[in-house]
Amino acid sequence: MKFLPISLLILALATATSFAYDPSPLQDFCVAINDPKVFVNGKFCKDPKQVTADDFLFKGFRYPGNTVNPLGSKVTPAFVDQLPGLNTLGISMARIDFAPGGLNPPHTHPRGSEVLVVAEGTLLVGFVTSNQLNNTFFTKVLYKGDVFVFPIGLIHFQLNIGKTPALAFAALSSQNPGVITIANSVFGSKPPISADVLTKAFQVDKKVVDYLQAQFWYDNN
């Protein structure tokens, strides 16, 4: 009997692992319910006998999001909290509306990669790689119908560079990909990060840090 080389076995295991992020479902569906008494990694399942078609329906993409805000953008998520039928399926979506000049600011999704498709308008998009790859910046201008991928965990953004409103839809590889907006997290944390830390990290004067921490950091999600 012939045995595969250990290197091939390791490669096969690594490849199989790379295709799984959210846990795979062990039944047809597991519609999410909230139980305030218990915290789990994910959501509890609703009794399948009580599941209805409405558990798999989300109507939040029918109308544009309100972009009258400091960023000029609005993200409407369809994650497991908004669409319980996504529980255990490892996918979700978001609608992103942009006013002219609107920005979906630099942020990350710690638990999911993102595929973005432009439905209307022109977007400047980009992401930055990790320190290991020297923080390389990848950027493109996207037009209607273009698709762009943002790898899991990497800082990315979208900016409407057109003179008309823009619209994009994002698909994400997690039922709950999470969002960490960089400016909000660094300068708007509660309690605030020590100014000693931020002045040294950003190599700026304390007055700059104090100014940034005093701003209202709007969340467009």
Backbone as JSON, one array per atom type, in Angstrom:
{
  "sequence": "MKFLPISLLILALATATSFAYDPSPLQDFCVAINDPKVFVNGKFCKDPKQVTADDFLFKGFRYPGNTVNPLGSKVTPAFVDQLPGLNTLGISMARIDFAPGGLNPPHTHPRGSEVLVVAEGTLLVGFVTSNQLNNTFFTKVLYKGDVFVFPIGLIHFQLNIGKTPALAFAALSSQNPGVITIANSVFGSKPPISADVLTKAFQVDKKVVDYLQAQFWYDNN",
  "N": [[0.85, -1.2, 0.0], [0.61, 2.21, -0.9], [1.68, 5.3, 0.52], [0.77, 8.7, 0.88], [3.07, 11.42, 0.55], [4.13, 13.21, 3.47], [4.12, 15.96, 3.18], [2.17, 16.41, 1.23], [-0.09, 15.57, 2.58], [-0.23, 17.46, 4.62], [-0.65, 19.75, 3.07], [-3.14, 19.13, 1.93], [-4.75, 19.1, 4.22], [-4.47, 21.75, 5.1], [-5.61, 23.07, 2.93], [-8.27, 22.16, 3.01], [-9.05, 23.25, 5.46], [-8.85, 25.94, 4.89], [-11.08, 26.54, 3.37], [-13.16, 26.61, 5.1], [-14.85, 28.67, 7.31], [-16.97, 30.12, 8.98], [-18.82, 27.85, 11.06], [-19.86, 24.77, 9.54], [-23.24, 23.95, 8.65], [-25.25, 21.5, 10.35], [-27.71, 20.66, 9.74], [-30.72, 21.27, 7.8], [-31.36, 24.02, 8.16], [-30.83, 26.66, 10.57], [-32.45, 28.72, 12.07], [-31.93, 31.8, 13.59], [-32.33, 32.62, 17.06], [-32.64, 34.82, 19.83], [-31.33, 34.47, 23.06], [-31.38, 35.91, 26.02], [-30.31, 34.98, 28.38], [-28.21, 33.28, 28.0], [-24.97, 33.1, 26.54], [-23.5, 32.37, 23.48], [-21.21, 31.12, 20.95], [-22.24, 32.37, 18.3], [-25.6, 31.83, 17.3], [-28.58, 30.6, 18.9], [-30.72, 27.93, 17.75], [-33.89, 28.26, 16.25], [-36.91, 26.48, 16.89], [-37.46, 24.16, 14.39], [-40.07, 23.58, 13.6], [-41.41, 25.88, 14.04], [-40.48, 27.69, 12.27], [-40.81, 30.07, 9.64], [-41.41, 31.36, 6.29], [-40.8, 34.04, 6.46], [-38.61, 34.18, 8.12], [-36.47, 33.94, 6.46], [-36.39, 36.16, 4.94], [-35.49, 39.48, 4.04], [-36.15, 42.87, 3.92], [-34.77, 45.18, 3.78], [-33.19, 46.25, 1.73], [-34.72, 47.54, -0.09], [-35.03, 50.3, -0.23], [-33.15, 53.38, -0.54], [-30.34, 54.05, 1.62], [-29.94, 56.52, 4.23], [-27.94, 59.1, 3.41], [-27.32, 61.53, 4.42], [-25.15, 62.65, 6.31], [-22.03, 63.01, 8.19], [-20.18, 61.44, 6.73], [-21.34, 60.94, 4.31], [-22.36, 58.52, 3.45], [-24.09, 55.36, 3.72], [-24.39, 52.28, 5.27], [-26.29, 49.42, 4.93], [-26.78, 46.64, 6.64], [-27.26, 43.13, 6.05], [-27.03, 41.01, 8.01], [-26.78, 38.24, 10.32], [-28.19, 39.19, 12.52], [-30.1, 40.82, 11.38], [-31.28, 39.16, 9.54], [-32.4, 36.31, 10.37], [-32.41, 33.76, 9.2], [-29.93, 33.37, 8.1], [-28.29, 32.18, 9.91], [-25.68, 29.98, 10.68], [-25.07, 29.58, 8.0], [-22.92, 30.9, 6.88], [-22.72, 33.17, 5.25], [-23.45, 36.57, 4.2], [-24.84, 39.87, 3.49], [-24.57, 43.31, 2.34], [-25.92, 46.54, 1.77], [-24.71, 49.48, 0.26], [-24.95, 52.84, 0.24], [-24.07, 55.88, -1.39], [-23.6, 59.35, -1.21], [-22.72, 61.99, -3.57], [-19.24, 62.18, -3.47], [-19.25, 60.76, -1.15], [-18.05, 58.63, 1.5], [-17.17, 55.37, 2.47], [-15.56, 54.68, 5.19], [-12.06, 53.79, 5.97], [-11.89, 50.48, 7.12], [-12.24, 47.24, 8.69], [-13.22, 43.79, 8.27], [-13.31, 41.49, 10.6], [-14.04, 38.82, 10.5], [-14.66, 37.94, 7.94], [-14.3, 37.74, 4.34], [-14.85, 40.05, 1.61], [-16.89, 40.63, -1.22], [-17.45, 43.01, -3.57], [-19.86, 44.63, -5.58], [-20.52, 47.08, -7.97], [-23.41, 48.85, -8.41], [-24.46, 51.28, -9.27], [-22.91, 54.3, -10.37], [-19.53, 55.58, -9.68], [-16.75, 54.33, -8.1], [-13.89, 54.79, -6.06], [-11.8, 52.42, -4.79], [-10.0, 50.47, -2.33], [-7.48, 48.44, -0.68], [-5.24, 47.6, 2.03], [-2.37, 45.66, 2.53], [-1.06, 43.34, 5.02], [1.52, 43.94, 7.56], [3.48, 42.07, 7.02], [3.55, 41.93, 4.27], [4.53, 44.38, 3.69], [2.66, 46.46, 3.93], [1.35, 46.99, 1.48], [-0.46, 48.85, -0.91], [-3.42, 48.32, -2.63], [-5.4, 49.44, -5.24], [-8.3, 50.56, -7.11], [-10.35, 52.1, -9.62], [-13.75, 51.73, -9.82], [-16.47, 50.93, -11.95], [-19.96, 50.9, -12.96], [-21.19, 47.65, -12.62], [-18.71, 46.51, -12.18], [-16.62, 44.33, -10.21], [-15.04, 43.76, -7.09], [-12.66, 42.42, -4.8], [-12.18, 42.2, -1.3], [-9.87, 41.0, 0.85], [-10.19, 38.94, 3.8], [-10.09, 40.58, 6.92], [-8.37, 42.69, 6.17], [-7.6, 46.19, 5.95], [-9.82, 48.38, 4.34], [-11.6, 50.48, 1.94], [-14.22, 52.53, 0.43], [-14.86, 55.07, -1.91], [-16.95, 57.49, -3.27], [-16.33, 58.89, -6.24], [-17.68, 60.14, -8.16], [-20.09, 62.47, -9.62], [-22.65, 62.01, -9.04], [-25.08, 60.18, -7.03], [-24.03, 56.98, -5.7], [-24.2, 53.39, -5.71], [-23.66, 50.3, -4.13], [-23.34, 46.75, -3.66], [-22.48, 44.35, -1.24], [-21.16, 41.12, -0.69], [-20.48, 38.86, 1.91], [-18.3, 36.55, 3.61], [-19.3, 35.43, 5.97], [-21.79, 34.92, 8.48], [-21.83, 36.85, 10.34], [-19.82, 39.1, 9.92], [-18.62, 41.24, 11.21], [-17.5, 44.61, 11.94], [-14.88, 46.87, 12.01], [-14.22, 50.08, 12.31], [-11.56, 52.08, 11.52], [-10.73, 54.77, 12.34], [-12.73, 55.38, 14.24], [-12.29, 53.36, 16.13], [-9.64, 53.79, 17.01], [-9.47, 56.52, 17.78], [-11.9, 57.05, 18.93], [-12.51, 55.32, 20.99], [-13.95, 53.92, 24.0], [-13.26, 53.48, 27.33], [-11.0, 56.23, 26.38], [-8.02, 55.56, 24.44], [-4.78, 55.82, 25.83], [-3.17, 58.96, 25.54], [-0.43, 58.99, 25.48], [0.22, 56.6, 24.29], [-0.89, 56.93, 21.7], [0.37, 59.26, 20.69], [3.0, 58.41, 20.44], [2.67, 56.19, 18.73], [1.63, 57.33, 16.37], [3.4, 59.34, 15.94], [2.97, 62.1, 16.46], [2.1, 65.36, 17.8], [0.77, 65.8, 21.13], [-1.4, 67.54, 21.14], [-2.59, 67.14, 18.7], [-3.58, 64.53, 18.96], [-5.34, 64.94, 21.11], [-7.17, 66.64, 19.84], [-8.22, 64.95, 17.83], [-9.37, 62.93, 19.39], [-11.37, 64.33, 20.53], [-13.27, 64.64, 18.6], [-16.47, 63.89, 17.04], [-17.06, 60.71, 16.17], [-18.55, 59.44, 13.57], [-20.67, 56.65, 12.94], [-21.4, 54.83, 10.18], [-22.82, 52.51, 9.87]],
  "CA": [[0.0, 0.0, 0.0], [1.42, 3.42, -0.98], [1.24, 6.39, 1.38], [1.07, 10.03, 0.38], [4.1, 12.14, 1.3], [3.59, 14.02, 4.56], [3.91, 17.33, 2.7], [0.88, 16.46, 0.55], [-1.13, 15.46, 3.59], [-0.32, 18.77, 5.28], [-1.26, 20.66, 2.11], [-4.56, 18.8, 1.82], [-5.4, 19.55, 5.45], [-4.5, 23.21, 5.09], [-6.57, 23.5, 1.91], [-9.62, 21.9, 3.52], [-9.31, 24.2, 6.53], [-8.97, 27.3, 4.35], [-12.39, 26.74, 2.78], [-14.17, 26.64, 6.15], [-14.66, 29.73, 8.31], [-18.1, 29.87, 9.87], [-19.08, 26.41, 11.15], [-20.79, 24.22, 8.57], [-24.48, 23.52, 9.28], [-25.47, 20.07, 10.51], [-29.1, 20.41, 9.41], [-31.14, 22.12, 6.66], [-31.23, 25.41, 8.57], [-30.83, 26.92, 12.02], [-32.9, 30.11, 12.16], [-31.41, 32.33, 14.84], [-33.15, 33.25, 18.09], [-31.83, 35.41, 20.9], [-31.61, 34.06, 24.42], [-30.6, 36.85, 26.83], [-29.75, 34.34, 29.57], [-27.05, 32.47, 27.65], [-24.15, 33.62, 25.46], [-22.83, 31.3, 22.75], [-20.49, 31.55, 19.77], [-23.23, 32.28, 17.25], [-26.99, 31.98, 17.73], [-29.37, 29.39, 19.1], [-31.63, 27.59, 16.66], [-35.33, 28.26, 16.45], [-37.57, 25.2, 16.64], [-37.79, 24.09, 12.96], [-41.52, 23.53, 13.39], [-41.94, 27.24, 14.16], [-39.85, 28.51, 11.24], [-41.66, 30.49, 8.54], [-40.69, 31.97, 5.17], [-40.34, 35.37, 6.87], [-37.3, 34.05, 8.75], [-35.47, 33.95, 5.4], [-36.66, 37.36, 4.13], [-35.03, 40.79, 4.52], [-36.66, 43.88, 3.0], [-34.04, 46.42, 4.03], [-32.49, 46.77, 0.56], [-35.68, 48.11, -1.04], [-34.96, 51.75, -0.29], [-31.8, 53.91, -0.3], [-29.98, 54.46, 2.97], [-29.83, 57.97, 4.43], [-26.54, 59.51, 3.29], [-27.14, 62.88, 4.97], [-24.34, 62.48, 7.51], [-20.68, 63.52, 7.93], [-19.44, 60.62, 5.78], [-22.02, 60.89, 3.03], [-22.62, 57.14, 3.05], [-24.88, 54.57, 4.67], [-24.33, 50.83, 5.08], [-27.44, 48.67, 5.43], [-26.34, 45.25, 6.69], [-28.17, 41.99, 6.13], [-26.28, 40.0, 8.75], [-27.67, 37.32, 11.03], [-29.07, 39.95, 13.42], [-31.21, 41.35, 10.59], [-31.85, 38.07, 8.74], [-32.11, 35.14, 11.2], [-32.22, 32.57, 8.4], [-28.52, 33.23, 7.73], [-27.54, 31.49, 10.97], [-24.87, 28.79, 10.33], [-24.87, 29.44, 6.56], [-21.61, 31.42, 6.53], [-22.8, 34.23, 4.25], [-24.28, 37.73, 4.51], [-24.76, 40.92, 2.48], [-24.78, 44.68, 2.78], [-26.16, 47.57, 0.75], [-23.94, 50.67, 0.6], [-25.36, 54.02, -0.52], [-23.11, 56.98, -1.33], [-23.85, 60.65, -1.82], [-21.52, 62.42, -4.29], [-18.14, 62.41, -2.54], [-19.43, 59.98, 0.07], [-16.97, 57.69, 1.84], [-17.24, 54.29, 3.45], [-14.18, 54.93, 5.63], [-11.21, 52.62, 6.2], [-12.42, 49.58, 8.12], [-11.96, 45.83, 8.44], [-14.18, 42.77, 8.69], [-12.41, 40.5, 11.21], [-14.47, 37.43, 10.35], [-15.15, 37.61, 6.6], [-13.87, 38.43, 3.12], [-15.95, 40.81, 1.0], [-16.95, 40.82, -2.67], [-18.25, 44.22, -3.79], [-20.27, 44.91, -6.95], [-21.05, 48.43, -8.13], [-24.7, 48.86, -9.11], [-24.58, 52.6, -9.89], [-21.89, 55.26, -10.01], [-18.1, 55.33, -9.84], [-16.13, 54.25, -6.78], [-12.47, 54.52, -5.84], [-11.72, 51.47, -3.69], [-8.66, 49.97, -2.1], [-7.16, 47.79, 0.59], [-3.82, 47.59, 2.4], [-1.95, 44.36, 3.03], [-0.48, 43.28, 6.36], [2.92, 44.33, 7.71], [4.29, 41.02, 6.4], [3.68, 42.27, 2.85], [5.0, 45.78, 3.61], [1.54, 47.39, 3.85], [1.14, 47.34, 0.07], [-1.79, 49.41, -1.18], [-4.04, 47.94, -3.89], [-6.54, 50.34, -5.45], [-8.88, 50.59, -8.44], [-11.59, 52.83, -9.84], [-14.77, 50.8, -10.25], [-17.63, 51.46, -12.64], [-21.16, 50.07, -12.87], [-20.99, 46.28, -13.04], [-17.4, 46.0, -11.76], [-16.58, 43.55, -8.98], [-13.73, 43.85, -6.44], [-12.59, 41.58, -3.61], [-11.39, 42.65, -0.15], [-9.57, 39.8, 1.66], [-10.59, 38.96, 5.21], [-9.27, 41.23, 7.94], [-7.53, 43.78, 5.68], [-8.2, 47.51, 5.95], [-10.27, 48.76, 3.01], [-12.51, 51.63, 1.9], [-14.84, 52.88, -0.85], [-15.11, 56.51, -2.03], [-17.67, 57.89, -4.48], [-15.62, 59.99, -6.9], [-18.56, 60.68, -9.2], [-20.9, 63.65, -9.3], [-24.01, 61.53, -8.77], [-25.08, 59.13, -6.0], [-23.54, 55.66, -6.09], [-24.79, 52.27, -4.97], [-22.93, 49.04, -4.25], [-23.77, 45.65, -2.8], [-21.36, 43.52, -0.81], [-21.4, 39.79, -0.14], [-19.42, 38.56, 2.86], [-18.17, 35.12, 3.86], [-19.64, 35.11, 7.35], [-23.1, 35.41, 8.86], [-21.59, 37.99, 11.22], [-18.42, 39.42, 9.61], [-18.09, 42.28, 12.1], [-16.95, 45.82, 11.33], [-14.03, 47.71, 12.85], [-13.86, 51.31, 11.61], [-10.25, 52.38, 12.08], [-10.7, 56.04, 13.06], [-13.6, 55.27, 15.41], [-11.68, 52.46, 17.12], [-8.4, 54.34, 17.55], [-9.65, 57.82, 18.4], [-13.21, 57.18, 19.56], [-12.76, 54.22, 21.92], [-14.44, 54.29, 25.32], [-12.56, 54.75, 27.56], [-10.04, 56.54, 25.32], [-6.64, 55.05, 24.51], [-3.87, 56.8, 26.4], [-2.52, 59.86, 24.58], [0.98, 58.59, 25.4], [0.29, 55.51, 23.3], [-1.2, 57.41, 20.36], [1.39, 60.21, 20.22], [4.18, 57.65, 20.01], [2.31, 55.33, 17.61], [1.42, 58.13, 15.16], [4.48, 60.31, 15.85], [2.38, 63.43, 16.38], [2.02, 66.08, 19.06], [-0.39, 65.45, 21.94], [-2.51, 68.4, 20.76], [-3.26, 66.49, 17.57], [-4.33, 63.41, 19.52], [-6.47, 65.5, 21.87], [-8.15, 67.14, 18.88], [-8.88, 63.82, 17.18], [-10.19, 62.22, 20.36], [-12.52, 65.18, 20.88], [-14.23, 64.65, 17.5], [-17.56, 62.91, 17.03], [-16.75, 59.75, 15.11], [-19.84, 58.92, 13.1], [-20.72, 55.27, 12.49], [-22.36, 54.79, 9.06], [-23.45, 51.19, 9.79]],
  "C": [[0.89, 1.25, 0.0], [0.81, 4.52, -0.11], [1.63, 7.72, 0.74], [2.21, 10.65, 1.18], [3.46, 13.04, 2.34], [3.31, 15.45, 4.11], [2.57, 17.48, 1.99], [-0.27, 16.36, 1.52], [-1.34, 16.79, 4.3], [-1.01, 19.77, 4.36], [-2.75, 20.41, 1.99], [-5.34, 19.28, 3.04], [-5.54, 21.06, 5.48], [-5.52, 23.73, 4.1], [-8.0, 23.3, 2.39], [-10.0, 22.9, 4.59], [-9.58, 25.6, 5.97], [-10.35, 27.57, 3.76], [-13.5, 26.83, 3.82], [-13.87, 27.8, 7.09], [-15.77, 29.66, 9.33], [-18.35, 28.36, 9.93], [-20.09, 25.95, 10.1], [-22.06, 23.75, 9.27], [-24.59, 22.01, 9.31], [-26.92, 19.69, 10.25], [-29.48, 21.36, 8.28], [-30.95, 23.6, 6.96], [-31.26, 25.5, 10.08], [-31.18, 28.38, 12.2], [-32.58, 30.66, 13.54], [-32.51, 32.86, 15.76], [-32.21, 33.79, 19.15], [-32.29, 34.88, 22.25], [-30.76, 34.92, 25.35], [-29.93, 36.2, 28.04], [-28.44, 33.61, 29.28], [-26.3, 33.1, 26.48], [-23.4, 32.46, 24.81], [-22.09, 31.91, 21.56], [-21.39, 31.38, 18.55], [-24.61, 32.52, 17.81], [-27.62, 30.62, 17.98], [-30.29, 29.17, 17.91], [-33.08, 27.69, 17.11], [-35.87, 26.86, 16.18], [-37.98, 25.13, 15.17], [-39.28, 24.07, 12.68], [-42.15, 24.91, 13.47], [-41.35, 28.19, 13.12], [-40.86, 28.82, 10.13], [-40.81, 31.1, 7.43], [-40.14, 33.34, 5.54], [-38.98, 35.32, 7.54], [-36.16, 34.13, 7.73], [-35.58, 35.19, 4.51], [-36.14, 38.61, 4.82], [-35.44, 41.84, 3.49], [-35.87, 45.19, 3.06], [-33.3, 47.0, 2.85], [-33.43, 47.47, -0.42], [-35.48, 49.6, -1.27], [-33.54, 52.23, 0.01], [-31.58, 54.24, 1.17], [-29.8, 55.97, 3.03], [-28.37, 58.39, 4.44], [-26.3, 60.93, 3.79], [-26.46, 62.74, 6.33], [-22.91, 62.91, 7.2], [-19.88, 62.73, 6.9], [-20.07, 60.6, 4.39], [-22.25, 59.48, 2.53], [-23.47, 56.46, 4.13], [-24.79, 53.1, 4.29], [-25.57, 50.2, 5.71], [-27.07, 47.2, 5.46], [-27.5, 44.27, 6.65], [-27.35, 40.84, 6.71], [-27.27, 39.14, 9.53], [-28.61, 38.05, 11.99], [-30.27, 40.51, 12.68], [-31.96, 40.25, 9.85], [-31.54, 36.74, 9.44], [-31.86, 33.86, 10.41], [-30.79, 32.35, 7.95], [-27.74, 32.4, 8.74], [-26.97, 30.16, 10.47], [-24.58, 28.66, 8.84], [-23.56, 30.06, 6.07], [-21.6, 32.48, 5.45], [-23.62, 35.4, 4.79], [-24.09, 38.77, 3.41], [-24.87, 42.29, 3.13], [-25.07, 45.54, 1.56], [-25.41, 48.82, 1.19], [-24.35, 51.79, -0.34], [-24.36, 55.15, -0.31], [-23.72, 58.25, -1.93], [-22.63, 61.0, -2.67], [-20.41, 62.79, -3.3], [-18.22, 61.6, -1.27], [-18.36, 58.91, 0.24], [-17.46, 56.62, 2.8], [-15.83, 54.16, 3.99], [-13.38, 53.66, 5.86], [-11.7, 51.78, 7.38], [-11.98, 48.16, 7.79], [-13.17, 45.0, 8.83], [-13.36, 41.62, 9.27], [-12.8, 39.05, 10.94], [-14.95, 37.09, 8.93], [-14.46, 38.4, 5.5], [-15.1, 39.08, 2.49], [-15.8, 40.85, -0.51], [-17.93, 41.96, -2.92], [-18.59, 44.34, -5.27], [-20.91, 46.29, -7.0], [-22.33, 48.36, -8.97], [-24.93, 50.18, -9.85], [-23.39, 53.45, -9.46], [-20.46, 54.79, -10.23], [-17.43, 55.39, -8.47], [-14.62, 54.06, -6.89], [-12.39, 53.61, -4.62], [-10.27, 51.04, -3.49], [-8.55, 49.24, -0.79], [-5.65, 47.76, 0.78], [-3.47, 46.23, 2.99], [-1.35, 44.48, 4.43], [0.97, 43.75, 6.37], [3.85, 43.35, 7.0], [4.54, 41.29, 4.92], [3.92, 43.77, 2.67], [3.87, 46.78, 3.42], [1.32, 47.91, 2.42], [-0.3, 47.78, -0.15], [-2.25, 49.0, -2.56], [-5.29, 48.8, -4.09], [-7.0, 50.3, -6.9], [-10.06, 51.55, -8.45], [-12.59, 51.85, -10.44], [-15.95, 51.52, -10.88], [-18.8, 50.48, -12.52], [-20.89, 48.67, -13.43], [-19.66, 45.68, -12.63], [-17.5, 45.31, -10.41], [-15.16, 43.61, -8.42], [-13.78, 43.05, -5.14], [-11.7, 42.23, -2.56], [-11.12, 41.43, 0.74], [-9.88, 40.02, 3.14], [-9.58, 39.7, 6.08], [-8.45, 42.41, 7.48], [-8.31, 45.1, 5.65], [-8.58, 47.91, 4.53], [-11.28, 49.9, 3.09], [-13.16, 51.7, 0.53], [-15.19, 54.36, -0.84], [-15.83, 56.78, -3.35], [-16.98, 59.1, -5.1], [-16.45, 60.59, -8.03], [-19.36, 61.87, -8.71], [-22.35, 63.3, -9.02], [-23.95, 60.49, -7.65], [-24.6, 57.8, -6.57], [-24.17, 54.61, -5.19], [-23.95, 51.02, -5.21], [-23.55, 48.01, -3.31], [-22.55, 44.79, -2.48], [-21.87, 42.17, -0.32], [-20.21, 39.43, 0.74], [-19.47, 37.1, 3.29], [-18.37, 34.75, 5.33], [-21.05, 35.62, 7.61], [-22.99, 36.65, 9.73], [-20.14, 38.44, 11.05], [-17.79, 40.44, 10.53], [-17.55, 43.46, 11.31], [-16.12, 46.55, 12.36], [-13.63, 48.93, 12.02], [-12.62, 51.88, 12.28], [-10.25, 53.66, 12.92], [-11.54, 55.98, 14.33], [-12.94, 54.45, 16.52], [-10.48, 53.1, 17.8], [-8.65, 55.62, 18.33], [-10.99, 57.98, 19.12], [-13.53, 56.08, 20.56], [-13.23, 54.76, 23.27], [-14.08, 53.18, 26.32], [-11.49, 54.99, 26.49], [-8.69, 55.86, 25.55], [-5.74, 56.17, 25.02], [-3.21, 57.64, 25.31], [-1.04, 59.52, 24.44], [1.17, 57.5, 24.35], [0.12, 56.07, 21.89], [-0.17, 58.41, 19.83], [2.62, 59.47, 19.73], [3.86, 56.8, 18.78], [2.21, 56.12, 16.31], [2.48, 59.21, 14.97], [3.95, 61.72, 15.62], [2.36, 64.06, 17.77], [0.74, 65.7, 19.81], [-1.61, 66.3, 21.58], [-3.3, 67.78, 19.6], [-4.13, 65.33, 18.05], [-5.54, 63.91, 20.29], [-7.57, 65.99, 20.94], [-8.93, 65.99, 18.25], [-9.79, 63.07, 18.15], [-11.43, 63.04, 20.76], [-13.58, 65.21, 19.79], [-15.34, 63.64, 17.73], [-17.34, 61.97, 15.86], [-18.03, 59.03, 14.72], [-19.7, 57.47, 12.61], [-21.79, 55.16, 11.41], [-23.02, 53.42, 8.9], [-24.78, 51.18, 10.54]]
}
